[in-house]
Amino acid sequence: MPKKIGNDIAHHIFSVSATMAGVCLTVITLFRVMDRGATTLVDEILAINAFIFIISCFVSYLSLRDNNNKMLELIADGIFFIGMLIMAIAGLLIVFVVY
């Protein structure tokens, strides 16, 4: 069986970006339950970040449907990377501003 050349990551981006959107929504819900959302911008940042992960999920899905279109896969990867950076910034804000 020949080794497949390439870095087919669209299926990983598809599942992980959907999970990360759920994580963002969970943290927003926790902020609302703890009444911390009104004092910070972290919940708004995470809402935007959830939308970014959903866009990444849709683009990676389109890549999978189009026989692993490499251009769509690269776009999904870039959007996912931006979402992860924003998630890291939001995490720092939670640690250093909220608590």
FISEGU-722859 format. One record per residue (C-alpha): residue number from 0; residue in one letter; chain; x, y, z. Coordinates in nm, 2 decimals. Layout:
FISEGU-722859
+-----+-----+-------+--------+--------+--------+
:   n : res : chain :     c1 :     c2 :     c3 :
+-----+-----+-------+--------+--------+--------+
: NUM :   a :     A :      X :      Y :      Z :
...
+-----+-----+-------+--------+--------+--------+
***
This chain:
FISEGU-722859
+-----+-----+-------+--------+--------+--------+
:   n : res : chain :     c1 :     c2 :     c3 :
+-----+-----+-------+--------+--------+--------+
:   0 :   m :     A :   0.00 :   0.00 :   0.00 :
:   1 :   p :     A :   0.16 :   0.33 :  -0.11 :
:   2 :   k :     A :   0.20 :   0.60 :   0.14 :
:   3 :   k :     A :  -0.04 :   0.89 :   0.08 :
:   4 :   i :     A :   0.15 :   1.21 :   0.00 :
:   5 :   g :     A :   0.01 :   1.53 :   0.14 :
:   6 :   n :     A :  -0.12 :   1.67 :   0.46 :
:   7 :   d :     A :  -0.49 :   1.60 :   0.45 :
:   8 :   i :     A :  -0.60 :   1.79 :   0.76 :
:   9 :   a :     A :  -0.94 :   1.90 :   0.65 :
:  10 :   h :     A :  -1.11 :   1.62 :   0.83 :
:  11 :   h :     A :  -0.93 :   1.71 :   1.15 :
:  12 :   i :     A :  -1.02 :   2.08 :   1.11 :
:  13 :   f :     A :  -1.38 :   1.98 :   1.05 :
:  14 :   s :     A :  -1.42 :   1.79 :   1.37 :
:  15 :   v :     A :  -1.20 :   2.00 :   1.60 :
:  16 :   s :     A :  -1.34 :   2.34 :   1.48 :
:  17 :   a :     A :  -1.69 :   2.22 :   1.56 :
:  18 :   t :     A :  -1.57 :   2.11 :   1.91 :
:  19 :   m :     A :  -1.40 :   2.45 :   1.97 :
:  20 :   a :     A :  -1.71 :   2.64 :   1.88 :
:  21 :   g :     A :  -1.89 :   2.43 :   2.14 :
:  22 :   v :     A :  -1.61 :   2.51 :   2.39 :
:  23 :   c :     A :  -1.65 :   2.89 :   2.32 :
:  24 :   l :     A :  -2.03 :   2.86 :   2.38 :
:  25 :   t :     A :  -1.97 :   2.67 :   2.70 :
:  26 :   v :     A :  -1.74 :   2.93 :   2.84 :
:  27 :   i :     A :  -1.99 :   3.21 :   2.75 :
:  28 :   t :     A :  -2.26 :   3.02 :   2.93 :
:  29 :   l :     A :  -2.03 :   2.98 :   3.24 :
:  30 :   f :     A :  -1.97 :   3.36 :   3.24 :
:  31 :   r :     A :  -2.34 :   3.42 :   3.23 :
:  32 :   v :     A :  -2.41 :   3.18 :   3.51 :
:  33 :   m :     A :  -2.14 :   3.34 :   3.72 :
:  34 :   d :     A :  -2.26 :   3.69 :   3.63 :
:  35 :   r :     A :  -1.91 :   3.78 :   3.51 :
:  36 :   g :     A :  -2.01 :   3.85 :   3.15 :
:  37 :   a :     A :  -2.12 :   4.21 :   3.21 :
:  38 :   t :     A :  -1.78 :   4.32 :   3.35 :
:  39 :   t :     A :  -1.56 :   4.19 :   3.07 :
:  40 :   l :     A :  -1.54 :   4.17 :   2.69 :
:  41 :   v :     A :  -1.43 :   3.81 :   2.70 :
:  42 :   d :     A :  -1.78 :   3.67 :   2.63 :
:  43 :   e :     A :  -1.81 :   3.89 :   2.32 :
:  44 :   i :     A :  -1.47 :   3.78 :   2.20 :
:  45 :   l :     A :  -1.56 :   3.42 :   2.25 :
:  46 :   a :     A :  -1.89 :   3.47 :   2.06 :
:  47 :   i :     A :  -1.70 :   3.61 :   1.77 :
:  48 :   n :     A :  -1.45 :   3.32 :   1.80 :
:  49 :   a :     A :  -1.72 :   3.06 :   1.80 :
:  50 :   f :     A :  -1.84 :   3.22 :   1.47 :
:  51 :   i :     A :  -1.48 :   3.20 :   1.33 :
:  52 :   f :     A :  -1.46 :   2.83 :   1.42 :
:  53 :   i :     A :  -1.80 :   2.76 :   1.25 :
:  54 :   i :     A :  -1.67 :   2.93 :   0.94 :
:  55 :   s :     A :  -1.36 :   2.71 :   0.95 :
:  56 :   c :     A :  -1.58 :   2.41 :   0.99 :
:  57 :   f :     A :  -1.79 :   2.50 :   0.69 :
:  58 :   v :     A :  -1.48 :   2.57 :   0.47 :
:  59 :   s :     A :  -1.32 :   2.24 :   0.57 :
:  60 :   y :     A :  -1.65 :   2.06 :   0.49 :
:  61 :   l :     A :  -1.65 :   2.22 :   0.15 :
:  62 :   s :     A :  -1.29 :   2.10 :   0.11 :
:  63 :   l :     A :  -1.39 :   1.75 :   0.19 :
:  64 :   r :     A :  -1.68 :   1.76 :  -0.05 :
:  65 :   d :     A :  -1.46 :   1.89 :  -0.33 :
:  66 :   n :     A :  -1.22 :   1.60 :  -0.32 :
:  67 :   n :     A :  -0.98 :   1.75 :  -0.08 :
:  68 :   n :     A :  -0.95 :   2.09 :  -0.25 :
:  69 :   k :     A :  -0.61 :   2.21 :  -0.12 :
:  70 :   m :     A :  -0.70 :   2.58 :  -0.15 :
:  71 :   l :     A :  -1.01 :   2.54 :   0.06 :
:  72 :   e :     A :  -0.81 :   2.33 :   0.30 :
:  73 :   l :     A :  -0.55 :   2.60 :   0.34 :
:  74 :   i :     A :  -0.82 :   2.86 :   0.39 :
:  75 :   a :     A :  -0.98 :   2.65 :   0.66 :
:  76 :   d :     A :  -0.64 :   2.59 :   0.82 :
:  77 :   g :     A :  -0.57 :   2.97 :   0.83 :
:  78 :   i :     A :  -0.91 :   3.05 :   0.97 :
:  79 :   f :     A :  -0.87 :   2.78 :   1.23 :
:  80 :   f :     A :  -0.53 :   2.91 :   1.33 :
:  81 :   i :     A :  -0.68 :   3.26 :   1.38 :
:  82 :   g :     A :  -0.95 :   3.11 :   1.60 :
:  83 :   m :     A :  -0.69 :   2.93 :   1.81 :
:  84 :   l :     A :  -0.49 :   3.26 :   1.85 :
:  85 :   i :     A :  -0.81 :   3.44 :   1.96 :
:  86 :   m :     A :  -0.88 :   3.16 :   2.20 :
:  87 :   a :     A :  -0.54 :   3.19 :   2.36 :
:  88 :   i :     A :  -0.59 :   3.57 :   2.40 :
:  89 :   a :     A :  -0.93 :   3.51 :   2.55 :
:  90 :   g :     A :  -0.78 :   3.26 :   2.79 :
:  91 :   l :     A :  -0.51 :   3.51 :   2.90 :
:  92 :   l :     A :  -0.78 :   3.77 :   2.95 :
:  93 :   i :     A :  -0.98 :   3.53 :   3.16 :
:  94 :   v :     A :  -0.68 :   3.46 :   3.38 :
:  95 :   f :     A :  -0.54 :   3.80 :   3.42 :
:  96 :   v :     A :  -0.85 :   4.03 :   3.40 :
:  97 :   v :     A :  -1.15 :   3.83 :   3.53 :
:  98 :   y :     A :  -0.99 :   3.66 :   3.83 :
+-----+-----+-------+--------+--------+--------+
***
